[in-house]
Amino acid sequence: MSHKTSAQIRQEFFDFFAEKDHAIVDSAPVVPKNDPTLLFTNAGMNQFKAIFLGEEEVLKHEGKTWNRAADTQKCIRVSGKHNDLEEVGHDTYHHTLFEMLGNWSFGDYFKKEAIAWAWELLVDEWGLEPDRLYATVFGGDEEDGLPVDDEAIELWKSETSIDHDHILKCGKKDNFWEMGETGPCGPCSEVHIDLRSDEERKNKPGRDLVNMDDPRVMEIWNLVFIQFNRKPDASLEKLPAQHVDTGMGFERICAVLQGKTSNYDTDVFTPIINEIADMAGLKYGNDEEKDIAMRVIADHIRAVTFSIADGASPGNDGRGYVIRRILRRAIRYGWDVLDFKEPFFYKLVDVLAEQFKDVFPEILAQKEYIVNVIRSEEKSFLKTLGQGIELFNEMVEGKDKLSGGDAFKLHDTYGFPIDLTELMAREQGVEVDVEGFNKHMKEQKERARAAGKFSVDQSDSKSWNVVEETDEFEFVGYDDAEAEVNIIAYRKEGDRFAIQLNKTPFYAESGGQVADTGLITNGDEYLKVLDVQKSNGQFIHYVDKLPEDLSGSWKASIDLDRRIEIQKHHSATHLVHAALRGILGDHVAQKGSLVDENHLRFDFSHFEAMTDEQLDEVEQLVNEKIQENIPLQEERNVPIEEAKDRGAMMLFGEKYGETVRVITFDENYSVELCGGTHVGATGEIGYFRFTQETSVAAGIRRIEAVCGTRADSLLRDEKRLLKQVKGAIGQSQDLAADVMKLIEEKKSLEKELEQMQLQNTGAKLDELIQNAGSLDSDIKLVKGEIAGADMDVLKQLGYDGLQKTKKNTAIVLGSKDDEEGKVYLMVALSEDLIKEKGLKAGAIVGQLGRLVGGGGGGQPNLATAGGRQPEKLGEALEKVNEIITDSIS
Ligand code: SER
């Protein structure tokens, strides 16, 4: 076996395909940017989908056009047939995050080369034994009307030295690859490897174990021959060109080439496993339960770190929720099995940053931020874990069985896996309804699966009505607010009307900037443009109606006043981004942005709330930059490398094209890659003012601000307000001090009032005591209504009353608030009534509570009840005598 490191293996894959004229491109972010329907990048081909469908032209890379590419793609598959999160770590070859090595042909080479090269790399270059390899090919499918892939069978025979017996025909499930419900697809041919001993291989042929989930006979490479587009109606549409999409499991091929039976024994994982073992004071490989925990943690830190690096963060829905679940699962294993009771997970980011610094530098670059996000999640989860244990104790108190729903709640909210719950239950002699739990889990998985599937925008499948055949399209809105245009296509989408133009001044929503609105006119006919969205390189204009005659020349004009206000907010966003980095530090990176005509919102990585001083400083700096009236420097088509060299601010996890647009306001202050529209010089922004600073997620702050006309009206609103306050206070030298004084005075008056009320109610209580009646049983009953008393006052009176009366007394007081529709009741009993007569205040007040439309309870000596029917208070007090008498035991 070779002693290649994983880094060498990856590099050799790149070199092999570079040699065969492939562009070696970067992995796309594992968090897809423009596809909200896709939770995580789950295949290498995701980023090339538009090329396969013929919607985008061929690949551009390093200034050249390519029809071949290769890369390693970060993929996350947390739901699906083999990748149920609950199983990761228990076996040795499935992962939440893995690298997929791939080579692609965009309408260039096809099956012959794909098969020949796969064999050449595996056998000739890497020296795998041919008799351990199996090739599966598509065996045809009646439903789709597709024949056996005889061509692939013949090619395996002619292009490789594979044993003909090792070519196996398989069905659609294994050998027809589809991206999702819809999208590019085609028959595929997989390479499987049999890693068993010669002895075992002699006893049972490997072909019987292919596709049987045997960890020693596993798939290593999938060669997909893309030739169809699966349409929403499930039919297959032949694509204009044929493509190749291959995917090889990187961690698996490393295990194979390094002679390991477990992916976790390769150098992809050993650095992290060793760190975990060191932290736990253990050795990996000695104890299966502890090994599983270490594998879970080693796997999960990768998924969590890579997704945070690419712009996601733990949260309560969608991607954020998946990340949170993965993170909590790891922490829980650490806590439960490895005895990590303090945050530990974040410490592993260092190892990954170092290990991947050449191939995925985004981790090292954002290390501090990633560490902070994970640490804060860990801290709060450890607290949750404590609460979970408390809740568990409550759930099982006095019971001999924990319901499936409760077990699921512990799992879902507190991250307790069922085995932990079972263990804790066993310790308390309680059974767990595991079947019920499994039912809940299944439902949840179905929900997750449904959410994780691709669902391609259905509107794309509905064809356009073409007015004019043309491929031309131009966005002129950086320079012009108006343009002479032709309508080239239209369609109805639900209750909206959509049109495409041959050119447009309308900015389509992107990069956080909202779309322009405006008019498209022709003589008397005018269409209101309500929204503009990008789709497959075209701009879709949503209009209020369709004219009868779409032909001829139209005038498209944007609402320029609105656009100008939007621009002010967008340019101000760049100024504030630079100011935040200058004042808070370089760790500040954009995490989200929204710009419209009324405000700007900017999310960025930073670990604590900004202080008032920092907000002031940033606000001041931005306003200085506005007053400097820095002219806009706008450059289009700058090669990406040049922009990087000039230190342009780029977003991590963003996929940029070959050339980019660079927006500069003073090359020493703000240089950003940006497709948005901007002011001609910063002076146009007028004035900038923060309106809010809040937290959005762990480690991410949000600022909101206004500028231009909005800032001006905000200032005038504030002036008006101040004038009103001054007018109300009257003559004042120091307004703030005078307002504070008023508040203090109000507080002390309220206290005085409370005292007086207490005295009043005290007097009323004394009166009730004096007039107390006797029940048949000789018990003294003090009862009555105390006007204006709330529950606290009633309770206080109850205690005071018991002090004053000492023995053989029941005190029942009530009050009501007709306006609020509330009624309060309090029952207090002297000790002897509890002991000798068996009375309980809680039981009595409970019955009274029901009479006033509510309920209550409390201690045997004092209890309270609330209700929603104040009109029934009198009746309830009437019934007290009877209730007490009936309660005597
Ligand atoms: N798209 C195929 C897969 O994901 C090959 O890359 O397996």
Boltz pocket constraint, residues with backbone or C-beta under 6 A from the ligand:
constraints:
  - pocket:
      binder: B
      contacts: [[A, 42], [A, 43], [A, 44], [A, 45], [A, 101], [A, 102], [A, 177], [A, 222], [A, 223], [A, 224], [A, 245], [A, 246], [A, 247], [A, 248]]
      max_distance: 6.0
